[in-house]
C-alpha cells in the first residue's frame, strides 16, 4: 500500500488524480483506491509513475521493495 506522504507527492507533481491515472495507465477509481489504501499500486504503474516524477518505485508499490 502507498503511504499518505507518497500519495501527496504524486498529487503535488501531477495536480489531480485524473492526471495520475493517465500517466499510470489506470482508471481514476484505481487512483482513488490507492489514496484510501483500498488497493495498492501495481508494479507496471509504479514504474511508469517513477520514470515521470522521480519517486522511487518501491515507495509506490510494495512488491518492488
PyMOL commands that set and color helices and strands:
alter all, ss='L'
color gray80, all
select helices_A, chain A and resi 4-14+17-24+28-35+43-53+57-60+62-64
alter helices_A, ss='H'
color red, helices_A
deselect
rebuild
show_as cartoon
